[in-house]
Amino acid sequence: MANASPEGLRRFWFPTATGFGFGVTARTRDEAEAMARQAAAKLRRAFEPLRVVEDVDVRTLDQGHVVPNIGAVNFPGVWFPRLNV
């Protein structure tokens, strides 16, 4: 699975201390973080990422919960939790 698209989109993973984290496809890290913060607020969750994984290969994420529940990773938006479909 490629990590970047021809449109300049990149996949970002923001692991958090509680829950699994947030997965976002965006053009920049700042844009991705803003989308993740909005998603966290919508879900009434704190957004306190431990770090950011840029150009994440989704195959490396939790196979038991995250991967089976992701949204579309090739389009802009929050794909975990699945909010972009």
Phi and psi in degrees as a GROMACS rama.xvg file:
@    title "Ramachandran Plot"
@    xaxis  label "Phi"
@    yaxis  label "Psi"
@TYPE xy
-67.5883  152.166  ALA-2
-92.6056  -21.4545  ASN-3
-132.816  153.316  ALA-4
-104.718  165.07  SER-5
-61.2755  -23.4383  PRO-6
-81.117  3.64643  GLU-7
83.9851  12.8461  GLY-8
-79.5954  145.765  LEU-9
-130.133  152.756  ARG-10
-98.313  132.385  ARG-11
-122.782  141.237  PHE-12
-123.567  125.366  TRP-13
-112.865  91.3179  PHE-14
-69.5387  143.594  PRO-15
-124.298  160.932  THR-16
-67.9634  -32.4977  ALA-17
-114.604  139.584  THR-18
76.0919  -169.842  GLY-19
-90.2297  -35.7539  PHE-20
133.831  -163.975  GLY-21
-131.91  134.759  PHE-22
-113.335  132.042  GLY-23
-139.646  140.621  VAL-24
-109.552  126.267  THR-25
-157.46  173.029  ALA-26
-79.6328  -34.6666  ARG-27
-132.901  162.589  THR-28
-62.8486  -41.9874  ARG-29
-61.1979  -43.1952  ASP-30
-63.1478  -42.787  GLU-31
-63.1954  -43.334  ALA-32
-64.5279  -39.4764  GLU-33
-62.9925  -42.0758  ALA-34
-64.398  -41.0279  MET-35
-65.882  -40.3266  ALA-36
-62.4541  -41.6455  ARG-37
-63.8363  -41.8772  GLN-38
-63.862  -43.8816  ALA-39
-61.0347  -43.0417  ALA-40
-63.1426  -42.893  ALA-41
-60.8238  -37.379  LYS-42
-88.1861  -0.0969997  LEU-43
56.9477  44.3  ARG-44
-118.789  152.595  ARG-45
-74.0308  145.86  ALA-46
-113.381  95.5948  PHE-47
-131.306  77.2245  GLU-48
-66.8669  143.227  PRO-49
-76.0079  -30.3674  LEU-50
-171.304  -175.24  ARG-51
-130.383  137.313  VAL-52
-107.383  111.078  VAL-53
-87.1329  143.071  GLU-54
57.0543  43.2473  ASP-55
-63.7182  139.261  VAL-56
-89.8495  112.199  ASP-57
-61.3232  -20.0035  VAL-58
-66.4927  -16.086  ARG-59
-88.7963  -5.12877  THR-60
-83.9839  169.024  LEU-61
-50.8278  118.07  ASP-62
-78.419  -19.4256  GLN-63
-84.2493  -29.4372  GLY-64
-130.44  -48.931  HIS-65
-65.9206  -58.2981  VAL-66
-58.6319  -43.8138  VAL-67
-67.6777  -13.515  PRO-68
-117.46  16.0537  ASN-69
-82.033  154.824  ILE-70
-89.3078  -158.782  GLY-71
-74.0268  115.581  ALA-72
-86.7295  -7.69359  VAL-73
-96.2335  5.91218  ASN-74
-126.023  151.628  PHE-75
-60.2612  140.474  PRO-76
134.031  -179.761  GLY-77
-87.505  116.137  VAL-78
-101.727  -12.581  TRP-79
-146.732  121.426  PHE-80
-59.5205  155.932  PRO-81
-68.0759  96.8381  ARG-82
-120.531  -4.71266  LEU-83
-104.04  14.227  ASN-84
